[in-house]
Amino acid sequence: MTRIRVLCYNMRAFRDDVPALIDVVRGIEPDLVFVQETPRFIRWRSRSAGLAAACGLVVVPGGGAPACGNMLMVRPAVAVDRARPMRFPHTIGEQPRGGAVAKLSLNGTRFTAAGVHLGHPRHERLRHAEYLLQELSDPDPLLVAGDFNEDFNAPESKPLHDVLTATLRDVAGEDRHNTFSAKTLVVASTAFLWIHGLTLCTTALCITISPCVRAITCR
């Protein structure tokens, strides 16, 4: 059985403690990292490549600015078959959203990985989730992770949760931990892992390093 160790975090365009992030990634030794809010403007390619190299990883093509700041990083042992950016339907006046999608393989096991960042308005998140699942209709096993801007413990999140779980499995199940730290919740920047066609080896391990760092691993 091939085991895939994954990590997901929103790096807020290098506005947080990058050396701490690098230490966390190196300590977890993930096969695959889903990153949101990577730099999208000046020197975004070189800055993203530098972060990946410092973590002992490589950047998967197709992410960054074309993917609205989403990026995938992998160990050199993970083969990249093909990769592409994804753009969600855009609402005028809202920030463009999207994702980074790649066909990967590890030890002969093929799977699709999609790192996404959904919008702030609830109606937009629903539309983005529906679009995402339409784009990812694929026979290969599927990993989806990212910043869903949703508090999945709240009753209001049920429509979005229902859309996602119609196709995907929520790895966290009932053991969910939000990844935002604001005392007054305005928008929940929440990272979760969803799978289809894969077996969870253990329960999700949640490592909260700072308000903006969330790691979910499957060992």
C-alpha positions, 0 to 999 in steps of 0.5 A: 500500500502506498502511503501519501503524507500531505500538508495544507496551509495558507501562507498569506503571501510570505507575511508570516514567519517563513523560517518557521514554516520551513521548519514545520514542513521539513519536520513533517516530511510530506510527500505533497503540500497544498499551499494557498495565497502564494505570491502572485505578482513581483517575482512570484515564480522565484519566491515560490521556487525558493520556498520549495527548495528550502523545504526540500521540495519542488514546485508543481507546474501550473500553480502560482499566479495562473491558479489565483495563488494556489500551489502544489509542492512535492517530494522529488520522488513524486512524479508529475504526469501533468498539471494545470491551473483552475479558475473558478467562475468569477463574481464581479467585485470579489477576489478571483479564486481558483486552484492548482490541479495535478496528476501525480504518482508515487511508487506506481500509485496514480492520483489527482491532487487539487489545491483550492481556495474558495471565495468569501461569500457563501453563495460563491463558495457553493458555486465554486465547490460545484464547479470544482467537482465537475472539473475533477470528474476522474477515475483516479483517486482524488485528494482535495485540500485548501482554504475553504473559508468555511466553519464546517462546525457551524450549521450554516456550512451544511449546504457546502458540506453536502455538495462536497461529500456527495463525491468526496469523503471528509477526512476529519469527520466529526473531529474537526478543528478550525484553523482560524484564531479570531475571537470574533469570527468574520470569515473562517479560513479553514483548511481540510482534506477531502478524499475519493478512492483512497483509504485513510491510514490513520485519523487526521493529525492536526498540527496547529503551528500558528493561526495561519499554519495548519497541517493535516497528515496521513501516515 
